[in-house]
């Protein structure tokens, strides 16, 4: 059983770009999309536009009481809320997606940027590691979104805020696998600094348990519309991030009580 999971930061909740973003997502050929920098606000709302296109939308629980940007998960497949909650509750969404007769846990994240508060960023990453450290290895899971950091410098241009964060490396050491890097070019950036156009891979699709990546791509445009300006500074992009689109094959899943 196969499923395609994508992650794409929609930048500041989408703004006037919301209709373009909804159209782009319909062309992305993904079953599930993690959407960092999500906002429930705006007219029309991005949620409403996506639901009109047939998506199920699950917002991080903190959006009920917060006006800050967070994360949401949109799914073409049947979905229900999972149980994981973060202290910074707009920045972690947990969905249980029905993939045929099986289930896939999708954790969507929008990690704080670290500017100006690196302590908040590190605390979130530490909490994320703690929440998932005892994840059952018999249950497939994908952890995706904007991590605002990478575990190595793929550009030659140092940025301590974005590269070399040990708490992100600790997630990989604790059992999460970088699914994109297993099957695709690990050096392709997903975000370019606006002034320097230097690129960094700070968006990730990680996996653990009985789930195998088949292919993955970094998508910068759909049809004739640009998702991101990229190194060449394309005009009127929808976001400042590219999308990562990763196809997985699910293995056998045993029934596990995750609320115990």
Secondary structure, 3 states (H helix, E strand, C coil): CEEEEEECCCCHHHHHHHHHHHHHHHCCCCCEEEEEEECCCCCCCHHHHHHHCCCEEEECHHHHCCCCCEEEEEECCCEEECCCCCCCHHHEEEEEEEECCEEEEEEEEECCCCCCCHHHHHHHHHHHHHHHCCCCCCCCEEEEEECCCECCCCCCCCCCCCECCHHHHHHHHCCCEEHHHHHCCCCCCCEECCCCCCEECCEEEEEECCEEEEEEEEECEECCEECECCCCCCCCCCECECEEEEEEEECCCCCCCCCC
